[in-house]
Amino acid sequence: MDGRANAKSVDNWVCGICFCDNRKYCWTFDSLLDYKGLAMKYLFAACIICVIVFMYGGIGILTNQYDDSYITYRYAVNLANGDGMVFNAGEHVDAASSFLYVVILAASYKMGISSEIASIIISLLSLGIICVLIINTSQSWIGYVIAALVCLHGFMSGWAVSGMETVFFAMLVSLFVYCVLNKSDSKILAVLIVSIVLARHDGLLLLPVYLWIERKNWKHIAIVLSITGIYYLARYLYYGDIIPHVMQVKNGNPYYHGNPNEMLQHWLSYCSAVMFGWAAIFKKNTICLYCLIAYLVYSFGIRADLVRYSVHLLPVMVIIFLYFAVKQHNKQLIYAFMVILALNTYMSVGKYRAFMLDYRPTQEARQTIGEIVREQIPESERIISGDIGIIAYTAINHQFIDMVGLTSQPAYPTHKYIADTINSRDYSYPRLPGKHNVLAVYGQQGKPYAIGLLERVR
């Protein structure tokens, strides 16, 4: 249907799936900056963000975040201080989740903004952009409803307050997919794909999609491939390996091995609407193929807590679904999708909210250990710990040995025991003689326990 010739019929469909008189304009990247509807869309996104902040504890989201985020923060602080992109000064070990995210956090730190605050700002702004992308894809009240459900979904809201790069990466991928579907300028696609590759290593999965879409634009392809090649060459020269150290360690630890059942359970329980809707409008194009391949990679590849690596597929698949469902005028499918998504969002919020809130007492206990290390142990002493995030970030000037091996190279003798102890009830790690040993600190039923687990082993 030609939107310009049939504007009235389009406007009347499902109470106005598209309120735009010029359908061509409605589907362009420029609609993100459409001042006519800008205030309404971004005000709505701001309201959703406020709800999320309140839902996850208000100002409490600025402290005691997900432990792995503090590994990234330590990299950012060291980079900002001139020690390089390292966990321990002088040790080139590649354990940061996202190169681009670290650079942004380092820049924020240089401007006087702590990494904890900067990460939340970045994630919530990214969530707002995702919200607007979804609204733009339908241009109606339905878009507002679905955008709210996606942003409030545990996958998105939970990780938005974690401090990780998860939602930032989801925003980049969603924006790329949105621009591909709406046939945006080649320069925009080139900038986005480079940003995605720099943001996370699994961004390389999207590179073939870009190469296929831009196969006739050899100039931009050459620039993108050159930047990607230079980036990975620089990583090799700096870290001594192309494959990230953290991926190598996780590949050798059963705890991090792929778990297809976990992926399937999470997606069926919390994203069944997306899977149902996406399958219903499945088209033989490269974006849909990417979603399928990515899902399989995250199912059988290295796992993360609460399927974190695959979170970005939620907004991506929603945008794909809405794009094709609107074009097909399939209002029954959209209504069914909306109802199931609402149920999914309701169930997921409870799980992810409980996870993030219950996690904070644990982080308070770990931070206390970090303060003890910082204030009572000389900086010349090396600390060994199985919980390496907020403890090491709090004691930023100390050198740490990671018992899990994620931030330490080579793997220390204790690493082979981790697979047997990481899931044990007592979390009793083996000790290293001649080091200050921090044993695991965990919270139980909202209260910290086993906090006094710092000892000097002789």
C-alpha positions as CSV (number, residue, x, y, z in Angstrom):
1,M,0.0,0.0,0.0
2,D,1.3,3.5,-0.9
3,G,1.0,5.5,2.3
4,R,0.9,8.8,0.4
5,A,-2.0,7.7,-1.8
6,N,-4.0,6.0,0.9
7,A,-3.2,8.1,4.0
8,K,-6.8,8.0,5.2
9,S,-7.2,4.2,5.1
10,V,-3.8,3.8,6.8
11,D,-4.8,6.3,9.5
12,N,-8.1,4.5,10.2
13,W,-6.5,1.1,10.7
14,V,-6.3,-0.1,14.3
15,C,-7.2,3.3,15.6
16,G,-4.3,4.7,13.6
17,I,-1.3,2.4,13.3
18,C,0.4,5.2,11.4
19,F,-0.6,8.8,12.0
20,C,1.9,10.1,9.5
21,D,0.6,11.6,6.3
22,N,3.8,10.9,4.5
23,R,4.6,7.2,5.0
24,K,8.0,7.5,3.4
25,Y,9.0,10.1,6.0
26,C,7.5,8.1,8.8
27,W,9.9,5.2,8.1
28,T,13.2,7.1,8.0
29,F,16.0,7.6,10.5
30,D,15.1,11.3,10.6
31,S,11.9,10.5,12.4
32,L,14.0,10.1,15.5
33,L,14.5,13.9,15.3
34,D,10.9,14.7,14.2
35,Y,10.3,17.8,16.3
36,K,6.5,17.5,15.8
37,G,6.3,14.4,17.9
38,L,9.6,14.8,19.7
39,A,8.3,16.1,23.0
40,M,5.6,13.5,23.3
41,K,7.9,10.5,22.6
42,Y,10.8,11.6,24.8
43,L,8.5,12.7,27.6
44,F,6.9,9.2,27.5
45,A,10.4,7.6,27.5
46,A,11.4,9.8,30.5
47,C,8.3,8.6,32.4
48,I,9.1,5.0,31.8
49,I,12.7,5.6,33.0
50,C,11.3,7.2,36.2
51,V,9.1,4.2,36.8
52,I,12.1,1.9,36.4
53,V,14.2,3.9,38.8
54,F,11.5,3.9,41.4
55,M,10.8,0.2,40.8
56,Y,14.4,-0.8,41.4
57,G,15.0,1.2,44.6
58,G,15.4,4.8,43.6
59,I,18.7,6.4,44.3
60,G,19.9,3.0,45.5
61,I,20.6,2.0,41.8
62,L,23.7,4.3,41.9
63,T,25.6,2.0,44.3
64,N,26.1,-1.7,44.9
65,Q,25.5,-2.7,41.3
66,Y,26.1,-6.1,39.6
67,D,29.6,-7.3,40.5
68,D,30.9,-7.8,37.0
69,S,30.2,-4.1,36.2
70,Y,32.9,-3.1,38.7
71,I,35.5,-5.0,36.6
72,T,34.6,-2.7,33.7
73,Y,34.7,0.3,36.1
74,R,38.2,-0.6,37.3
75,Y,39.4,-0.8,33.6
76,A,37.9,2.6,33.0
77,V,39.5,4.2,36.0
78,N,42.9,2.8,35.1
79,L,42.5,4.0,31.6
80,A,41.6,7.5,32.8
81,N,44.5,7.5,35.2
82,G,47.0,6.7,32.4
83,D,47.7,3.1,33.4
84,G,46.1,1.7,30.2
85,M,43.1,-0.5,29.6
86,V,44.1,-3.0,32.3
87,F,42.7,-4.5,35.5
88,N,46.1,-4.4,37.4
89,A,48.6,-1.8,36.4
90,G,51.3,-3.4,34.3
91,E,49.3,-6.6,33.5
92,H,47.8,-6.7,30.0
93,V,44.8,-9.0,30.6
94,D,41.7,-8.6,28.4
95,A,38.7,-9.0,30.7
96,A,36.6,-5.9,30.1
97,S,33.2,-6.6,28.6
98,S,33.2,-3.7,26.2
99,F,36.0,-1.6,24.7
100,L,33.7,1.2,23.7
101,Y,31.9,1.2,27.0
102,V,35.2,1.4,28.9
103,V,36.3,4.4,26.8
104,I,33.1,6.2,27.4
105,L,33.2,5.5,31.2
106,A,36.9,6.6,31.3
107,A,36.0,9.9,29.6
108,S,33.1,10.4,32.1
109,Y,35.5,9.7,34.9
110,K,37.9,12.3,33.6
111,M,35.0,14.8,33.7
112,G,34.4,14.0,37.4
113,I,31.5,11.6,36.9
114,S,31.9,8.3,38.8
115,S,31.6,5.1,36.7
116,E,28.6,4.0,38.8
117,I,26.6,7.1,37.9
118,A,27.8,7.3,34.3
119,S,26.8,3.7,33.6
120,I,23.3,4.2,34.9
121,I,22.9,7.4,32.8
122,I,24.1,5.6,29.7
123,S,21.9,2.6,30.2
124,L,18.8,4.6,31.0
125,L,19.3,7.0,28.0
126,S,19.9,3.9,25.8
127,L,16.6,2.5,27.1
128,G,14.9,5.8,26.2
129,I,16.2,5.6,22.7
130,I,14.9,2.0,22.3
131,C,11.6,3.2,23.6
132,V,11.4,5.9,20.8
133,L,12.5,3.4,18.2
134,I,9.6,1.1,19.0
135,I,7.2,4.0,19.0
136,N,8.5,5.2,15.7
137,T,8.0,1.7,14.2
138,S,4.3,1.8,14.7
139,Q,3.6,5.5,15.1
140,S,0.4,5.0,17.2
141,W,-0.8,4.4,20.7
142,I,0.0,0.7,20.1
143,G,3.7,1.7,19.8
144,Y,3.5,3.5,23.1
145,V,2.1,0.4,24.8
146,I,4.5,-2.1,23.3
147,A,7.5,0.3,24.0
148,A,6.5,0.5,27.7
149,L,6.2,-3.2,27.9
150,V,9.6,-3.8,26.4
151,C,11.4,-1.2,28.5
152,L,9.7,-2.4,31.7
153,H,10.5,-6.0,30.8
154,G,12.9,-7.6,33.2
155,F,15.4,-8.3,30.5
156,M,15.7,-4.5,29.8
157,S,14.8,-2.8,33.1
158,G,16.9,-5.2,35.2
159,W,20.0,-4.9,33.2
160,A,19.5,-1.2,32.8
161,V,20.2,-0.7,36.5
162,S,23.0,-3.3,36.7
163,G,25.9,-1.1,35.4
164,M,26.7,-3.5,32.6
165,E,26.9,-2.5,28.9
166,T,24.0,-4.8,28.1
167,V,21.3,-2.1,27.4
168,F,23.8,0.2,25.7
169,F,24.7,-2.6,23.3
170,A,21.0,-3.4,22.8
171,M,20.4,0.2,21.9
172,L,23.2,0.1,19.2
173,V,22.0,-3.1,17.7
174,S,18.3,-1.9,17.8
175,L,19.3,1.3,16.1
176,F,21.2,-0.5,13.4
177,V,18.3,-2.8,12.7
178,Y,15.8,0.1,12.7
179,C,18.0,1.9,10.2
180,V,18.4,-1.1,8.0
181,L,14.7,-1.7,7.8
182,N,14.1,2.0,7.0
183,K,16.8,2.1,4.4
184,S,18.8,4.9,6.2
185,D,22.0,6.5,4.8
186,S,25.0,4.2,4.3
187,K,27.2,6.5,6.4
188,I,24.9,6.0,9.4
189,L,25.0,2.2,8.9
190,A,28.8,2.3,8.7
191,V,29.1,4.3,12.0
192,L,26.7,2.0,13.8
193,I,28.3,-1.3,12.7
194,V,31.7,0.0,13.8
195,S,30.3,1.1,17.1
196,I,28.7,-2.4,17.6
197,V,31.9,-4.2,16.8
198,L,33.8,-1.9,19.3
199,A,31.1,-2.4,21.9
200,R,31.2,-6.1,22.2
201,H,32.9,-9.0,20.5
202,D,29.6,-10.7,19.6
203,G,28.9,-7.6,17.5
204,L,30.9,-9.4,14.8
205,L,27.8,-11.6,14.3
206,L,26.1,-8.6,12.8
207,L,29.0,-7.7,10.5
208,P,28.0,-10.2,7.7
209,V,24.6,-8.6,7.7
210,Y,26.1,-5.2,7.1
211,L,28.4,-6.6,4.4
212,W,25.5,-8.2,2.5
213,I,23.3,-5.1,2.8
214,E,26.1,-2.8,1.7
215,R,27.6,-5.2,-0.8
216,K,27.5,-2.6,-3.6
217,N,29.1,0.2,-1.5
218,W,32.7,-1.0,-1.5
219,K,34.0,2.3,-0.2
220,H,32.2,2.1,3.1
221,I,32.8,-1.6,3.4
222,A,36.5,-1.0,3.0
223,I,36.5,1.6,5.7
224,V,34.5,-0.6,8.1
225,L,36.7,-3.6,7.5
226,S,39.9,-1.5,7.9
227,I,38.7,-0.1,11.2
228,T,37.7,-3.6,12.4
229,G,41.1,-5.0,11.3
230,I,43.1,-2.2,12.9
231,Y,41.1,-2.6,16.2
232,Y,41.8,-6.3,16.4
233,L,45.4,-5.9,15.4
234,A,45.8,-3.3,18.2
235,R,44.2,-5.7,20.6
236,Y,46.6,-8.5,19.6
237,L,49.6,-6.2,20.0
238,Y,48.4,-4.9,23.4
239,Y,47.1,-8.1,24.9
240,G,48.9,-10.8,23.0
241,D,45.8,-12.6,21.8
242,I,42.9,-12.0,19.5
243,I,40.4,-14.1,21.5
244,P,39.6,-12.3,24.7
245,H,41.2,-13.8,27.8
246,V,37.8,-13.9,29.6
247,M,36.3,-16.0,26.8
248,Q,39.1,-18.5,27.0
249,V,38.7,-18.9,30.7
250,K,35.0,-19.2,30.6
251,N,35.3,-21.8,27.8
252,G,37.4,-23.9,30.2
253,N,35.0,-23.6,33.2
254,P,31.9,-25.7,33.2
255,Y,30.0,-23.0,35.1
256,Y,30.1,-20.8,32.0
257,H,29.4,-23.5,29.4
258,G,26.4,-23.0,27.1
259,N,23.0,-24.0,28.5
260,P,20.4,-24.3,25.8
261,N,17.8,-25.3,28.3
262,E,18.3,-22.2,30.4
263,M,18.1,-20.0,27.3
264,L,14.9,-21.8,26.1
265,Q,13.3,-21.6,29.5
266,H,14.0,-17.8,29.9
267,W,12.8,-17.0,26.4
268,L,9.7,-19.2,26.6
269,S,8.8,-17.9,30.0
270,Y,9.6,-14.2,29.6
271,C,9.7,-13.6,25.8
272,S,7.2,-16.1,24.4
273,A,5.3,-13.2,22.8
274,V,8.4,-12.1,20.9
275,M,9.2,-15.6,19.7
276,F,5.5,-16.1,18.7
277,G,5.2,-12.8,16.9
278,W,8.6,-13.0,15.2
279,A,7.9,-16.5,13.9
280,A,4.5,-15.4,12.6
281,I,6.0,-12.7,10.4
282,F,9.3,-14.4,9.7
283,K,10.8,-13.1,6.4
284,K,13.8,-14.5,4.5
285,N,16.0,-11.5,5.0
286,T,19.4,-11.1,6.6
287,I,18.1,-9.4,9.8
288,C,15.8,-12.3,10.7
289,L,18.6,-14.7,9.8
290,Y,20.9,-12.8,12.2
291,C,18.3,-13.2,15.1
292,L,18.1,-17.0,14.5
293,I,21.9,-17.5,14.3
294,A,22.5,-15.2,17.3
295,Y,20.0,-17.1,19.4
296,L,21.7,-20.4,18.6
297,V,25.1,-18.9,19.4
298,Y,24.0,-17.6,22.8
299,S,22.2,-21.0,23.5
300,F,25.3,-23.1,22.9
301,G,28.1,-20.6,23.4
302,I,29.4,-19.2,26.7
303,R,26.6,-18.4,29.1
304,A,26.0,-15.4,31.3
305,D,23.8,-14.8,34.4
306,L,20.1,-14.5,33.4
307,V,21.0,-14.9,29.7
308,R,22.5,-11.4,29.7
309,Y,24.3,-11.9,26.3
310,S,21.0,-12.4,24.4
311,V,19.0,-9.5,26.0
312,H,19.4,-7.2,22.9
313,L,17.5,-9.7,20.8
314,L,14.3,-8.7,22.6
315,P,14.0,-5.1,21.3
316,V,15.5,-6.1,18.0
317,M,12.8,-8.8,17.4
318,V,10.1,-6.5,18.6
319,I,11.1,-3.8,16.0
320,I,11.3,-6.5,13.3
321,F,7.8,-7.8,14.3
322,L,6.2,-4.4,14.3
323,Y,7.7,-3.4,11.0
324,F,6.3,-6.3,9.1
325,A,3.1,-6.6,11.1
326,V,2.2,-3.0,10.4
327,K,3.1,-3.4,6.7
328,Q,0.8,-6.4,6.5
329,H,-2.0,-4.6,8.4
330,N,-2.2,-7.7,10.7
331,K,-4.1,-6.1,13.7
332,Q,-5.2,-9.5,15.2
333,L,-1.5,-10.6,15.4
334,I,-0.5,-7.3,17.0
335,Y,-3.2,-7.5,19.6
336,A,-2.3,-11.1,20.5
337,F,1.3,-10.1,20.6
338,M,0.6,-7.2,23.0
339,V,-1.4,-9.3,25.4
340,I,1.2,-12.1,25.6
341,L,4.0,-9.5,26.0
342,A,2.1,-7.9,28.9
343,L,2.0,-11.2,30.7
344,N,5.7,-11.9,29.9
345,T,6.7,-8.4,31.2
346,Y,4.7,-8.9,34.4
347,M,6.4,-12.2,35.2
348,S,9.9,-11.1,34.2
349,V,9.8,-7.9,36.3
350,G,9.3,-9.9,39.5
351,K,12.2,-12.2,38.8
352,Y,14.7,-9.5,37.7
353,R,13.7,-7.0,40.4
354,A,14.1,-9.6,43.1
355,F,17.5,-10.6,41.7
356,M,18.8,-7.0,41.6
357,L,17.4,-6.0,45.0
358,D,18.5,-9.2,46.8
359,Y,22.0,-8.7,45.2
360,R,22.7,-5.4,47.0
361,P,23.3,-6.8,50.5
362,T,25.9,-9.1,49.0
363,Q,27.5,-6.1,47.4
364,E,27.5,-4.2,50.6
365,A,29.4,-7.1,52.3
366,R,31.9,-7.2,49.4
367,Q,32.4,-3.4,49.5
368,T,33.2,-3.7,53.2
369,I,35.9,-6.2,52.4
370,G,37.2,-3.8,49.8
371,E,37.3,-1.0,52.4
372,I,39.3,-3.3,54.8
373,V,41.8,-4.1,52.0
374,R,42.1,-0.4,51.1
375,E,42.5,0.9,54.6
376,Q,44.4,-1.9,56.5
377,I,46.5,-3.7,53.9
378,P,49.6,-2.1,52.3
379,E,49.4,-1.6,48.6
380,S,52.5,-3.7,48.1
381,E,50.6,-6.8,49.2
382,R,48.7,-8.7,46.5
383,I,45.1,-9.8,47.2
384,I,43.6,-13.0,46.0
385,S,39.8,-13.1,45.7
386,G,37.0,-15.1,44.0
387,D,34.8,-12.0,44.1
388,I,36.8,-9.6,42.0
389,G,34.4,-6.8,41.1
390,I,33.4,-4.3,43.8
391,I,36.2,-5.5,46.1
392,A,38.9,-4.6,43.6
393,Y,37.1,-1.4,42.5
394,T,36.9,-0.2,46.2
395,A,40.6,-1.0,46.7
396,I,41.5,0.5,43.4
397,N,45.3,0.8,44.1
398,H,45.9,-2.8,45.1
399,Q,47.0,-5.6,42.9
400,F,44.5,-8.5,42.7
401,I,44.7,-12.1,41.7
402,D,41.4,-13.5,40.4
403,M,40.7,-17.0,41.7
404,V,38.2,-17.6,38.9
405,G,40.9,-16.5,36.4
406,L,38.8,-13.9,34.5
407,T,41.1,-10.9,35.2
408,S,44.4,-12.8,35.9
409,Q,46.9,-14.3,33.5
410,P,48.3,-16.9,33.6
411,A,45.6,-18.9,35.4
412,Y,46.8,-19.6,39.0
413,P,47.0,-23.1,40.5
414,T,43.7,-22.6,42.3
415,H,41.8,-22.1,39.0
416,K,41.3,-25.8,38.5
417,Y,39.4,-26.0,41.7
418,I,36.9,-23.3,40.9
419,A,34.6,-25.5,38.8
420,D,34.1,-27.7,41.9
421,T,33.7,-24.9,44.4
422,I,31.9,-22.1,42.6
423,N,28.5,-23.8,43.1
424,S,29.1,-25.3,46.6
425,R,27.0,-24.3,49.5
426,D,29.9,-23.1,51.7
427,Y,31.8,-21.3,48.9
428,S,35.1,-22.4,50.5
429,Y,37.8,-21.5,48.0
430,P,41.3,-23.0,48.4
431,R,43.9,-20.6,49.8
432,L,47.1,-19.4,48.3
433,P,50.0,-19.2,50.8
434,G,51.8,-15.9,51.1
435,K,48.8,-13.9,50.0
436,H,45.8,-12.1,51.5
437,N,42.9,-14.3,50.6
438,V,39.4,-13.0,50.2
439,L,36.9,-15.8,50.2
440,A,33.5,-15.4,48.6
441,V,31.0,-13.1,50.3
442,Y,27.3,-13.7,49.8
443,G,24.1,-12.4,51.1
444,Q,21.2,-14.6,52.2
445,Q,17.6,-13.6,52.7
446,G,18.4,-9.9,52.3
447,K,21.2,-9.9,54.9
448,P,24.9,-10.2,54.4
449,Y,26.7,-13.1,56.0
450,A,30.2,-14.6,56.1
451,I,31.6,-11.1,55.8
452,G,34.8,-11.8,57.8
453,L,36.5,-13.8,55.2
454,L,39.8,-12.0,54.8
455,E,42.9,-13.7,56.0
456,R,46.6,-13.8,55.6
457,V,47.7,-17.4,54.6
458,R,51.3,-18.1,55.5
